[in-house]
Amino acid sequence: MTIVDPPQTPERGYRFLANEVRRTQTFDRAEVEASLREYERRGQVAVETGDWATWALQFTDDAIYVEHQYGVMRSQRAISAWITSTMQGHALELQFPIEWYVIDNDLVVVYVPNRYPPHDDGPEYLFGCVTILCYAGDGKWCYEEDLYNALESHRVHQAYTAARGQA
């Protein structure tokens, strides 16, 4: 699938871009927390069904998604095109359980270890990820930024792929 708006990779590094799309209002914590649970649920459904386009619908039309390994996607359409083309093959087996989070009005910081299930009696394969979300209201997010070690991600993926091939 072709990405509608090619990801941007800033020459001088990434900045916190949420302020470009952030809404200037106060949100009820329960609303933000419920939307975070829905975010997690949508991720589980996307893993189970492979339907990442539906997962992307939780973003506003003007949303920004910063993925340091892949670039900056600007718009819900670009996020959808990118995630559906990226989440293929063994990536469809990844799980994204939220272990903990902090909410400060519209900003949410989440620790989400990215996990592959084991194919033996050993522990799962995982690499840590911290995700920053910005809530826009009405169950939608206007910003996501994923922070993780790309080398560790690659190493874990390779180990998982090798173990899966032997299972």
Short mmCIF file of the C-alpha atoms (twelve columns), coordinates in Angstrom:
data_MODEL
# 
_entry.id   MODEL 
# 
loop_
_atom_site.group_PDB 
_atom_site.id 
_atom_site.type_symbol 
_atom_site.label_atom_id 
_atom_site.label_alt_id 
_atom_site.label_comp_id 
_atom_site.label_asym_id 
_atom_site.label_seq_id 
_atom_site.Cartn_x 
_atom_site.Cartn_y 
_atom_site.Cartn_z 
_atom_site.pdbx_PDB_model_num 
ATOM 1   C CA . MET A 1   0.000   0.000   0.000  1 
ATOM 2   C CA . THR A 2   1.274   3.473   -0.828 1 
ATOM 3   C CA . ILE A 3   1.444   5.999   1.980  1 
ATOM 4   C CA . VAL A 4   -0.730  8.967   1.041  1 
ATOM 5   C CA . ASP A 5   1.494   11.606  2.645  1 
ATOM 6   C CA . PRO A 6   5.060   10.289  2.863  1 
ATOM 7   C CA . PRO A 7   6.454   10.390  6.401  1 
ATOM 8   C CA . GLN A 8   8.669   13.357  7.124  1 
ATOM 9   C CA . THR A 9   12.067  12.824  8.742  1 
ATOM 10  C CA . PRO A 10  13.361  16.080  10.197 1 
ATOM 11  C CA . GLU A 11  16.986  16.787  9.380  1 
ATOM 12  C CA . ARG A 12  17.646  18.459  12.744 1 
ATOM 13  C CA . GLY A 13  15.806  15.940  14.900 1 
ATOM 14  C CA . TYR A 14  12.338  15.465  16.301 1 
ATOM 15  C CA . ARG A 15  10.552  18.044  18.403 1 
ATOM 16  C CA . PHE A 16  7.428   17.712  20.518 1 
ATOM 17  C CA . LEU A 17  4.842   18.404  17.817 1 
ATOM 18  C CA . ALA A 18  1.650   17.954  19.861 1 
ATOM 19  C CA . ASN A 19  1.294   21.707  20.334 1 
ATOM 20  C CA . GLU A 20  0.547   22.025  16.606 1 
ATOM 21  C CA . VAL A 21  -2.741  20.113  17.023 1 
ATOM 22  C CA . ARG A 22  -3.436  20.319  20.749 1 
ATOM 23  C CA . ARG A 23  -6.868  21.566  21.804 1 
ATOM 24  C CA . THR A 24  -6.939  24.283  24.451 1 
ATOM 25  C CA . GLN A 25  -9.483  22.892  26.837 1 
ATOM 26  C CA . THR A 26  -9.757  20.917  30.042 1 
ATOM 27  C CA . PHE A 27  -10.935 17.319  29.854 1 
ATOM 28  C CA . ASP A 28  -12.520 15.163  32.515 1 
ATOM 29  C CA . ARG A 29  -9.985  12.554  33.644 1 
ATOM 30  C CA . ALA A 30  -12.607 9.777   33.436 1 
ATOM 31  C CA . GLU A 31  -13.220 10.648  29.758 1 
ATOM 32  C CA . VAL A 32  -9.505  10.536  28.948 1 
ATOM 33  C CA . GLU A 33  -9.070  7.291   30.876 1 
ATOM 34  C CA . ALA A 34  -12.035 5.681   29.079 1 
ATOM 35  C CA . SER A 35  -10.549 6.739   25.733 1 
ATOM 36  C CA . LEU A 36  -7.201  5.263   26.757 1 
ATOM 37  C CA . ARG A 37  -8.901  1.926   27.527 1 
ATOM 38  C CA . GLU A 38  -10.611 2.116   24.139 1 
ATOM 39  C CA . TYR A 39  -7.211  2.844   22.528 1 
ATOM 40  C CA . GLU A 40  -5.847  -0.324  24.133 1 
ATOM 41  C CA . ARG A 41  -8.933  -2.351  23.115 1 
ATOM 42  C CA . ARG A 42  -8.685  -1.140  19.511 1 
ATOM 43  C CA . GLY A 43  -5.058  -2.278  19.456 1 
ATOM 44  C CA . GLN A 44  -6.054  -5.744  20.656 1 
ATOM 45  C CA . VAL A 45  -8.779  -5.965  18.009 1 
ATOM 46  C CA . ALA A 46  -6.350  -4.822  15.299 1 
ATOM 47  C CA . VAL A 47  -3.870  -7.523  16.347 1 
ATOM 48  C CA . GLU A 48  -6.614  -10.169 16.318 1 
ATOM 49  C CA . THR A 49  -8.179  -9.120  12.997 1 
ATOM 50  C CA . GLY A 50  -5.323  -7.438  11.125 1 
ATOM 51  C CA . ASP A 51  -7.622  -4.434  10.596 1 
ATOM 52  C CA . TRP A 52  -5.350  -1.511  11.398 1 
ATOM 53  C CA . ALA A 53  -7.391  0.913   9.279  1 
ATOM 54  C CA . THR A 54  -10.175 0.752   11.881 1 
ATOM 55  C CA . TRP A 55  -7.588  1.320   14.638 1 
ATOM 56  C CA . ALA A 56  -6.491  4.504   12.871 1 
ATOM 57  C CA . LEU A 57  -10.013 5.937   12.963 1 
ATOM 58  C CA . GLN A 58  -9.461  6.971   16.588 1 
ATOM 59  C CA . PHE A 59  -7.258  9.837   15.364 1 
ATOM 60  C CA . THR A 60  -8.497  13.270  14.340 1 
ATOM 61  C CA . ASP A 61  -8.223  14.353  10.703 1 
ATOM 62  C CA . ASP A 62  -5.359  16.711  11.617 1 
ATOM 63  C CA . ALA A 63  -3.532  14.236  13.903 1 
ATOM 64  C CA . ILE A 64  0.237   13.955  13.996 1 
ATOM 65  C CA . TYR A 65  1.947   10.604  14.601 1 
ATOM 66  C CA . VAL A 66  5.677   10.698  15.358 1 
ATOM 67  C CA . GLU A 67  7.393   7.347   14.942 1 
ATOM 68  C CA . HIS A 68  11.130  7.919   15.270 1 
ATOM 69  C CA . GLN A 69  12.032  4.901   13.157 1 
ATOM 70  C CA . TYR A 70  9.585   5.720   10.335 1 
ATOM 71  C CA . GLY A 71  9.072   9.483   10.431 1 
ATOM 72  C CA . VAL A 72  6.214   11.915  11.015 1 
ATOM 73  C CA . MET A 73  2.757   11.212  9.638  1 
ATOM 74  C CA . ARG A 74  0.436   14.221  9.377  1 
ATOM 75  C CA . SER A 75  -3.292  13.411  9.060  1 
ATOM 76  C CA . GLN A 76  -5.503  10.517  10.001 1 
ATOM 77  C CA . ARG A 77  -5.319  9.329   6.395  1 
ATOM 78  C CA . ALA A 78  -1.515  9.221   6.441  1 
ATOM 79  C CA . ILE A 79  -1.529  7.403   9.791  1 
ATOM 80  C CA . SER A 80  -3.947  4.822   8.412  1 
ATOM 81  C CA . ALA A 81  -1.936  4.262   5.241  1 
ATOM 82  C CA . TRP A 82  1.308   3.924   7.203  1 
ATOM 83  C CA . ILE A 83  0.011   1.595   9.940  1 
ATOM 84  C CA . THR A 84  -1.781  -0.743  7.506  1 
ATOM 85  C CA . SER A 85  1.345   -1.073  5.372  1 
ATOM 86  C CA . THR A 86  3.655   -1.479  8.395  1 
ATOM 87  C CA . MET A 87  1.651   -4.011  10.396 1 
ATOM 88  C CA . GLN A 88  2.217   -7.014  8.158  1 
ATOM 89  C CA . GLY A 89  3.828   -10.437 8.629  1 
ATOM 90  C CA . HIS A 90  5.105   -11.226 12.127 1 
ATOM 91  C CA . ALA A 91  4.241   -7.687  13.235 1 
ATOM 92  C CA . LEU A 92  0.620   -8.868  13.297 1 
ATOM 93  C CA . GLU A 93  1.553   -11.105 16.233 1 
ATOM 94  C CA . LEU A 94  2.716   -8.193  18.398 1 
ATOM 95  C CA . GLN A 95  0.692   -7.384  21.499 1 
ATOM 96  C CA . PHE A 96  0.541   -3.925  23.085 1 
ATOM 97  C CA . PRO A 97  -0.649  -4.200  26.704 1 
ATOM 98  C CA . ILE A 98  -0.599  -0.985  28.711 1 
ATOM 99  C CA . GLU A 99  1.339   -1.595  31.930 1 
ATOM 100 C CA . TRP A 100 1.038   1.888   33.418 1 
ATOM 101 C CA . TYR A 101 0.121   5.419   32.465 1 
ATOM 102 C CA . VAL A 102 0.096   9.010   33.687 1 
ATOM 103 C CA . ILE A 103 -2.632  11.486  32.725 1 
ATOM 104 C CA . ASP A 104 -2.175  15.256  32.826 1 
ATOM 105 C CA . ASN A 105 -5.391  16.697  31.371 1 
ATOM 106 C CA . ASP A 106 -5.066  15.932  27.620 1 
ATOM 107 C CA . LEU A 107 -1.553  14.480  27.736 1 
ATOM 108 C CA . VAL A 108 -1.118  10.795  28.482 1 
ATOM 109 C CA . VAL A 109 2.216   8.996   28.893 1 
ATOM 110 C CA . VAL A 110 1.924   5.228   28.602 1 
ATOM 111 C CA . TYR A 111 4.397   2.386   29.110 1 
ATOM 112 C CA . VAL A 112 3.536   -0.254  26.521 1 
ATOM 113 C CA . PRO A 113 5.951   -3.161  26.169 1 
ATOM 114 C CA . ASN A 114 5.642   -4.494  22.631 1 
ATOM 115 C CA . ARG A 115 5.374   -8.271  23.023 1 
ATOM 116 C CA . TYR A 116 5.564   -11.301 20.780 1 
ATOM 117 C CA . PRO A 117 4.056   -14.452 22.308 1 
ATOM 118 C CA . PRO A 118 6.509   -17.280 23.036 1 
ATOM 119 C CA . HIS A 119 6.398   -20.436 20.949 1 
ATOM 120 C CA . ASP A 120 7.784   -22.513 23.791 1 
ATOM 121 C CA . ASP A 121 7.582   -22.491 27.587 1 
ATOM 122 C CA . GLY A 122 9.875   -19.462 27.874 1 
ATOM 123 C CA . PRO A 123 8.986   -15.822 28.411 1 
ATOM 124 C CA . GLU A 124 7.601   -13.639 25.660 1 
ATOM 125 C CA . TYR A 125 9.859   -11.615 23.381 1 
ATOM 126 C CA . LEU A 126 9.534   -7.919  24.148 1 
ATOM 127 C CA . PHE A 127 10.979  -4.446  23.903 1 
ATOM 128 C CA . GLY A 128 9.869   -1.450  25.923 1 
ATOM 129 C CA . CYS A 129 8.013   1.486   24.433 1 
ATOM 130 C CA . VAL A 130 6.844   4.759   25.929 1 
ATOM 131 C CA . THR A 131 3.970   6.367   24.045 1 
ATOM 132 C CA . ILE A 132 2.856   9.969   24.402 1 
ATOM 133 C CA . LEU A 133 -0.758  10.630  23.439 1 
ATOM 134 C CA . CYS A 134 -2.700  13.877  23.254 1 
ATOM 135 C CA . TYR A 135 -6.437  13.668  23.704 1 
ATOM 136 C CA . ALA A 136 -8.648  15.825  21.482 1 
ATOM 137 C CA . GLY A 137 -12.091 15.030  22.893 1 
ATOM 138 C CA . ASP A 138 -14.973 12.894  21.630 1 
ATOM 139 C CA . GLY A 139 -12.891 9.715   21.985 1 
ATOM 140 C CA . LYS A 140 -10.256 10.916  19.492 1 
ATOM 141 C CA . TRP A 141 -6.502  11.439  19.754 1 
ATOM 142 C CA . CYS A 142 -4.715  14.239  17.897 1 
ATOM 143 C CA . TYR A 143 -1.153  13.127  18.635 1 
ATOM 144 C CA . GLU A 144 0.908   10.019  19.230 1 
ATOM 145 C CA . GLU A 145 4.641   9.673   19.644 1 
ATOM 146 C CA . ASP A 146 6.326   6.307   20.177 1 
ATOM 147 C CA . LEU A 147 9.709   6.206   21.909 1 
ATOM 148 C CA . TYR A 148 11.691  2.971   21.871 1 
ATOM 149 C CA . ASN A 149 15.082  1.616   20.946 1 
ATOM 150 C CA . ALA A 150 14.890  0.678   17.257 1 
ATOM 151 C CA . LEU A 151 17.965  -1.564  17.524 1 
ATOM 152 C CA . GLU A 152 16.383  -3.482  20.408 1 
ATOM 153 C CA . SER A 153 13.143  -3.765  18.445 1 
ATOM 154 C CA . HIS A 154 15.022  -5.223  15.490 1 
ATOM 155 C CA . ARG A 155 17.049  -7.603  17.681 1 
ATOM 156 C CA . VAL A 156 13.925  -8.926  19.434 1 
ATOM 157 C CA . HIS A 157 12.108  -9.277  16.109 1 
ATOM 158 C CA . GLN A 158 15.014  -11.284 14.684 1 
ATOM 159 C CA . ALA A 159 15.135  -13.553 17.755 1 
ATOM 160 C CA . TYR A 160 11.375  -14.079 17.601 1 
ATOM 161 C CA . THR A 161 11.446  -14.814 13.888 1 
ATOM 162 C CA . ALA A 162 14.276  -17.338 14.345 1 
ATOM 163 C CA . ALA A 163 12.486  -19.056 17.253 1 
ATOM 164 C CA . ARG A 164 9.193   -19.085 15.374 1 
ATOM 165 C CA . GLY A 165 10.869  -20.729 12.406 1 
ATOM 166 C CA . GLN A 166 12.080  -23.518 14.683 1 
ATOM 167 C CA . ALA A 167 8.723   -24.027 16.426 1 
# 
